[in-house]
Amino acid sequence: MARAILLAYAEEVRKRRVLRVQRRRLRDTTDPMQLSDKEFIANFRLNKCGFRQMLEEIDVYLPPIQRKTAVRNEIKVLAALNFFAHGSYQRRVGDSVLNSMSQPTFSKSLRDVINALNAREVILKHIKFPMSLGDRKIIMNNFMKEYGFPGVIGCISGTHVAILRPTEQELAFFNERSYYSLNVMIISDANLNIRHVNASFGGDSTDSRVLIQSKLYKIMENLASREECWFLGHSEYRQRPWMMTPILDAAPCTPEEYFNQQHARVWGTVGRCISVLKARWKCLGPKYLHYDPLTAGKMVNACIVLHNIANAWDVPIPEYEPEVHSKSIMNNLDRGQPDDFDEESPTIDATRVMLVDKLWKDRT
């Protein structure tokens, strides 16, 4: 009996060695760059030029290769892109990139790529909040040219990314739709680029609370003291000189109703941006991320870096259905008060009054 067990174990070890050799040979002969442009984009959501640029940027942040049999960085990154794009570790027929890696090897490679895409230098290069006046003017001009709405430096909203039940502080991640998630704050520009992301809050946090507790809050408070620029946000955010929200109970055929209509049209940019993001990188929804909240947040950051790279290289947007956005302005004017609502604060903001008047006068 003992002899049979030893023989079976030896045979299992032999099979594993053979499989490792086969996978190594497959990796050595794999050249995804030989795929057609259409096939490459379908598998990895970047074109070849964008991929080469991204690989060159993050290569320095990937662990150095110390063994001849180790997985090449190119294959690591392509396997991670394939996972981000399709939302699961699947061994599709003919998919040599994934077939050349075992599950443990893929998991380690994915972690390495996520960490590299979260390197501070990479994040700052590809997720750029407009800190300079020149950058803000470029964004404002793009919104003005596209929509005729002045002063906008970004449209803001939150989106939920589903995760498995966390082992710690689970209530902080249980959202109002009765599943566990991250509530990810996203700010987009008129070209569907993401200018800021915060993926560190659980689904129990409201959009307003995420903003209030972020560094961006103080940045915008300081900006408002010297410049006329603002975000467009839904009605859960508190109206401020730098946050334009819809006007509640606007009467028909009035400047206020016209403002709401124009506001909704422009603010819809962030909803389209989120839909495109999740269409490109299906790991962000509707499936659950099988990772702890910290790793899931890093994965969100990585996908946003890749989203902006794809935009920079004019990668075609995959077909998508617009996300059913829970913060739709025209359907949610009567939502609850923001977390920082103050009964004694003025209900009329002079900046918004000025903006309402300007839009009404400039209408065609």
C-alpha positions in Angstrom: 0.0 0.0 0.0 2.8 2.4 1.0 4.7 1.5 -2.2 1.6 2.3 -4.3 1.3 5.7 -2.6 4.9 6.5 -3.2 4.6 5.5 -6.9 1.5 7.6 -7.3 3.3 10.6 -5.7 6.3 10.1 -7.9 4.1 10.0 -11.0 2.4 13.2 -9.9 5.7 15.0 -9.4 6.8 13.8 -12.9 3.6 15.1 -14.5 4.1 18.5 -12.8 7.6 18.7 -14.1 6.5 17.9 -17.6 3.8 20.5 -17.4 6.2 23.1 -16.2 8.5 22.4 -19.1 5.6 22.6 -21.6 4.4 25.9 -20.2 8.0 27.3 -20.3 8.3 26.3 -23.9 5.0 27.8 -24.7 6.0 31.0 -23.1 9.2 31.1 -25.0 7.5 30.6 -28.3 4.5 32.9 -27.5 4.5 36.2 -29.4 1.1 38.0 -28.9 2.5 40.9 -31.0 1.9 38.7 -34.0 -1.8 38.9 -33.5 -3.8 41.2 -35.8 -4.5 44.7 -34.4 -8.2 43.8 -33.9 -7.4 40.6 -32.1 -4.8 42.3 -29.9 -7.3 45.0 -28.8 -10.0 42.5 -28.2 -7.8 40.5 -25.9 -5.9 43.2 -24.1 -7.9 46.5 -24.6 -4.8 48.4 -25.7 -3.3 48.7 -29.1 0.3 47.5 -29.6 1.8 51.0 -29.4 0.0 51.8 -26.2 1.0 48.4 -24.8 4.7 48.9 -25.6 4.7 52.4 -24.0 3.0 51.1 -20.9 5.3 48.1 -20.6 8.4 50.4 -20.9 7.0 52.7 -18.2 6.2 50.0 -15.6 9.1 47.6 -16.4 11.3 49.3 -13.8 8.6 48.7 -11.1 8.3 44.9 -11.8 10.4 42.5 -9.8 13.7 41.7 -11.6 13.8 38.4 -13.4 16.3 36.1 -11.6 15.8 32.7 -13.3 16.0 31.7 -16.9 12.7 29.9 -16.5 10.9 32.9 -15.0 7.9 34.4 -16.8 8.9 37.3 -19.1 7.5 40.7 -18.0 5.8 41.1 -21.4 3.8 37.9 -20.7 3.0 38.9 -17.1 1.5 42.2 -18.2 -0.4 40.7 -21.1 -1.9 38.1 -18.8 -2.9 40.8 -16.4 -4.5 42.9 -19.2 -6.4 39.8 -20.3 -7.8 39.3 -16.8 -8.7 43.0 -16.4 -10.5 42.9 -19.8 -12.5 39.8 -19.3 -12.9 39.7 -15.5 -11.8 36.1 -14.8 -8.9 33.7 -15.2 -10.1 31.7 -18.1 -8.2 29.2 -20.2 -9.9 30.0 -23.5 -9.0 27.8 -26.5 -6.0 29.2 -28.3 -5.2 31.7 -25.5 -1.5 30.9 -25.2 -0.8 33.8 -22.9 -2.9 32.2 -20.1 -2.4 28.6 -21.0 1.4 29.2 -20.5 0.9 30.0 -16.8 -0.3 28.0 -13.8 -2.9 29.6 -11.5 -0.3 30.3 -8.7 2.1 31.9 -11.3 -0.7 34.0 -12.8 -1.7 35.2 -9.3 1.8 36.3 -8.5 2.2 38.0 -11.9 -1.1 39.8 -11.5 -0.1 41.1 -8.1 3.3 42.3 -9.5 1.5 44.2 -12.4 -1.1 45.8 -10.1 1.6 47.1 -7.8 3.6 48.4 -10.8 0.6 50.3 -12.2 0.1 51.7 -8.7 3.6 53.1 -8.5 3.4 56.8 -7.5 5.2 58.0 -10.7 2.8 56.0 -12.9 -0.3 57.2 -11.1 0.8 60.9 -11.2 1.6 60.6 -14.9 -1.7 59.1 -16.1 -4.3 60.4 -13.5 -3.7 64.1 -13.6 -5.9 66.4 -11.6 -5.5 69.9 -13.0 -3.4 71.6 -10.3 -2.1 74.4 -12.5 -4.2 77.3 -13.9 -3.1 76.3 -17.4 -4.4 72.7 -17.1 -7.7 73.9 -15.6 -8.2 76.3 -18.5 -7.7 73.5 -21.0 -10.3 71.4 -19.3 -12.8 74.3 -19.0 -12.3 75.2 -22.7 -13.0 71.6 -23.7 -16.3 71.6 -21.7 -17.2 75.0 -23.1 -16.5 73.9 -26.6 -18.4 70.6 -26.3 -21.4 71.7 -24.2 -21.4 75.5 -23.9 -21.1 75.2 -20.1 -18.5 77.5 -18.5 -16.1 77.0 -15.6 -16.3 73.2 -15.4 -13.1 71.4 -14.5 -14.7 68.0 -14.0 -17.8 66.0 -13.4 -17.9 64.0 -10.2 -19.8 60.9 -9.1 -19.3 57.6 -7.3 -19.6 54.1 -8.7 -19.8 50.8 -6.9 -17.3 48.0 -7.6 -18.5 44.7 -6.1 -16.2 42.7 -3.9 -16.5 39.6 -1.8 -17.5 39.9 1.9 -14.4 41.3 3.6 -13.0 39.7 6.7 -12.7 43.0 8.6 -15.1 46.0 9.0 -17.6 44.3 6.7 -20.4 46.8 7.5 -18.3 49.6 6.1 -18.5 47.8 2.7 -22.1 46.8 2.7 -24.0 49.2 0.5 -27.6 50.3 0.2 -28.1 47.8 -2.6 -27.3 44.9 -0.2 -24.0 43.7 -1.5 -20.4 44.4 -0.6 -18.5 47.0 -2.6 -16.1 49.9 -2.9 -17.6 53.3 -3.5 -15.2 54.7 -6.0 -15.1 58.5 -6.5 -14.4 59.4 -10.1 -13.9 62.8 -11.7 -13.9 62.9 -15.5 -13.2 65.6 -18.1 -15.1 66.3 -21.4 -13.0 63.7 -23.2 -13.9 60.8 -20.8 -10.4 60.9 -19.2 -10.4 60.3 -15.5 -8.7 63.1 -13.6 -9.1 61.9 -10.1 -10.0 58.6 -8.4 -10.4 57.6 -4.8 -11.0 53.8 -4.3 -10.3 53.7 -0.6 -13.9 53.9 0.8 -16.4 51.1 1.3 -19.9 50.9 -0.2 -21.5 52.1 3.0 -20.0 55.6 2.5 -22.1 58.1 0.5 -20.6 60.0 -2.4 -20.7 63.2 -0.3 -18.8 61.6 2.6 -16.1 60.3 0.3 -15.5 63.8 -1.1 -15.5 65.4 2.3 -12.9 63.1 3.7 -10.6 63.3 0.6 -7.7 65.7 0.0 -9.5 67.0 -2.9 -12.0 68.8 -0.7 -9.4 71.1 0.8 -7.9 71.7 -2.7 -11.2 72.8 -4.0 -11.9 75.0 -1.0 -8.6 76.8 -1.6 -9.3 77.2 -5.3 -12.7 78.7 -4.7 -11.2 81.6 -2.9 -9.3 82.8 -5.9 -10.9 81.3 -9.1 -14.2 80.7 -10.7 -14.1 77.0 -11.5 -16.3 74.1 -10.3 -17.3 70.5 -10.4 -20.7 69.4 -11.6 -22.2 66.9 -9.1 -25.5 65.3 -8.4 -27.9 66.4 -5.7 -26.4 64.3 -2.9 -23.4 66.8 -2.9 -23.9 70.0 -1.1 -24.1 73.1 -3.3 -20.9 75.2 -3.0 -19.1 77.9 -5.0 -17.0 75.0 -6.5 -19.7 72.4 -6.7 -22.7 73.0 -9.0 -25.6 70.8 -8.1 -29.1 70.8 -9.7 -31.8 73.2 -8.3 -34.5 71.4 -6.4 -38.1 72.2 -7.2 -37.3 74.3 -10.3 -40.5 75.6 -11.9 -41.2 74.7 -15.6 -39.9 77.1 -18.3 -37.7 79.0 -16.0 -34.0 79.8 -16.0 -33.6 77.3 -13.1 -35.2 74.5 -15.1 -33.0 75.3 -18.1 -29.9 75.2 -15.8 -30.9 71.7 -14.6 -31.3 70.5 -18.1 -27.9 71.8 -19.1 -26.4 70.5 -15.9 -27.7 67.0 -16.5 -26.4 67.0 -20.1 -22.9 67.9 -19.1 -22.8 65.9 -15.9 -23.8 62.8 -17.9 -20.1 62.8 -19.1 -19.0 61.1 -15.9 -21.7 58.4 -16.3 -20.5 57.7 -19.9 -16.9 57.6 -18.6 -17.8 55.0 -15.9 -19.7 52.9 -18.5 -16.7 52.9 -20.9 -14.3 52.1 -18.0 -16.3 49.1 -17.0 -16.8 48.0 -20.6 -13.1 48.0 -21.2 -12.2 46.4 -17.9 -14.9 43.9 -17.0 -13.2 42.9 -13.8 -14.8 46.1 -12.4 -18.3 44.8 -12.9 -20.7 43.2 -12.8 -18.7 40.3 -11.4 -17.2 40.4 -7.9 -13.6 41.1 -7.4 -12.3 38.1 -5.3 -9.8 40.2 -3.4 -9.5 42.1 -0.1 -10.6 45.8 -0.2 -7.0 47.1 -0.4 -6.1 44.9 -3.4 -9.4 45.6 -5.1 -8.8 49.4 -4.7 -5.3 49.0 -6.3 -6.9 47.1 -9.1 -9.4 49.9 -9.7 -6.4 52.4 -9.8 -4.6 50.1 -12.3 -7.6 49.9 -14.6 -8.0 53.7 -14.6 -4.4 54.2 -15.5 -5.0 51.8 -18.4 -8.2 53.5 -19.3 -6.5 56.8 -19.7 -3.6 55.2 -21.7 -6.2 53.6 -24.0 -7.9 57.0 -24.5 -4.5 58.6 -25.3 -3.9 56.1 -28.0 -7.5 56.4 -29.4 -8.2 52.7 -28.7 -11.7 51.9 -29.9 -14.3 51.8 -27.2 -16.0 48.3 -26.9 -19.7 48.2 -27.2 -21.4 48.9 -23.9 -24.7 49.7 -22.3 -24.8 52.9 -20.3 -24.6 52.1 -16.6 -27.9 52.5 -14.8 -26.6 55.4 -12.8 -28.2 55.6 -9.4 -27.3 59.3 -9.2 -29.2 60.4 -12.3 -29.9 64.1 -11.8 -33.3 64.3 -13.3 -34.6 61.3 -11.4 -32.9 62.1 -8.1 -33.6 65.7 -7.3 -35.3 64.7 -4.1 -32.5 62.4 -2.7 -31.4 62.8 1.0 -29.4 65.7 2.3 -25.6 65.6 1.9 -23.5 64.5 4.9 -22.2 68.0 5.6 -25.7 69.7 5.3 -26.0 72.6 7.7 -29.5 73.9 8.5 -28.0 77.4 9.0 -26.1 77.6 5.8 -27.6 79.7 3.0 -29.7 77.7 0.5 -28.9 80.1 -2.4 -25.4 80.3 -3.7 -24.4 83.5 -5.5 -22.1 81.7 -7.9 -24.8 79.4 -9.0 -27.3 82.3 -9.4 -24.7 84.0 -11.6 -24.3 80.8 -13.6 -28.0 80.3 -14.0 -28.4 83.8 -15.3 -25.5 83.4 -17.8 -26.7 80.1 -19.2 -30.2 81.6 -19.6 -29.0 84.7 -21.5 -26.6 82.7 -23.7 -29.2 80.1 -24.7 -30.0 79.8 -28.4 
